[in-house]
Amino acid sequence: MGYIKILMSREVNLSIQGLKGVAALVVFFSHSLWMYDLNLVAMLSSTPWHIFWDGQCAVMIFFAISGFFYAHNELFSFNNYIRGLVKKVKRIYPAYIVTMILAFVMCNLSLDYIRINFTEWSNSFWQSRVPLFELIKQLFILIPSDTKLLNPPVWYMVVEVRMFILMPLIVYFANRFSYKWKLLVYIAFLTLGLFVYRFLFCFIIGLLMHLFIDNSVKFRNWLSHSRINSLFLLLTSIIMLDVRNIFLGDDSTLLLFIQSIAAAMIVAVVYLNRFKCLSFKPIVYMGNISYEFYLIHFVVLLSFKTLETFFTLYIILSLLVSIMLAIIVNKLVNNLW
């Protein structure tokens, strides 16, 4: 398939949505499997197999997808920039507000969320009431607050909001230059991210990957020449994404940099190829509600600790209810606007 057709193809969009669906499920299992005190999970978490439920790797995929699609921003103008911000706010804020209010209510019901069969990590959340003022602070996202008090995964929202404010401005500045100088501008911001704000380079690398495949005919031809080439690059990227588990490394900037490149490569391969497994309708639908699911799943996991049920049922119920609530919130938000 020619590259122009790929850009126009709905199938590629489905594959990216499917990738988001898989990443959302990995985040769920990364949190749910750490809720119970299971020896097997603890043992495998220090091995490369951890990638199958490593939420940090999944979040890197989300960052790479976001950065990847900043590469083709509309021609910048102040009005377009404001319209883009308003569109983003209308997309993310209603679901975020609903989820945070639900977390606030459940946290303050004075239920016993500290359970013997659960891990120390799991029992560290919702130990005491959270004041209304803290909820109000967290609703504004960018105001410094302790996200662990209500819904810990929303730290991701702080990064995304900062980036949807900053990235269009960076793209606008870079687009004022020729292609080679544009690359130098992005590399300068990437370097700045290494020393100032690490998550910035996660987005910049995703953006650079999109520019690379746009301007490298040889790479696109190599990737489309054989399915084996695509699978080889995908497998290599997954191994690179798993670098922290392979080398038992800490959260160092170097390892995060390697993971950012790996995540961007995975997004590029999925973007340029048709993977039927990622275009499977339930997985695609999971990608469509991945944002709402990401926000709600941890609240459900903590709330269901009070059911005193066995592990498998706890996981299944939490997953099903999280999906159901994500669908409801998604439809409410879509109908709202």
Summary of the structure (lengths in Angstrom):
residues: 337
radius of gyration: 20.5
end to end distance: 36.2
largest distance: 61.8
contacts: 1063
relative contact order: 0.17
helix: 76%
strand: 1%
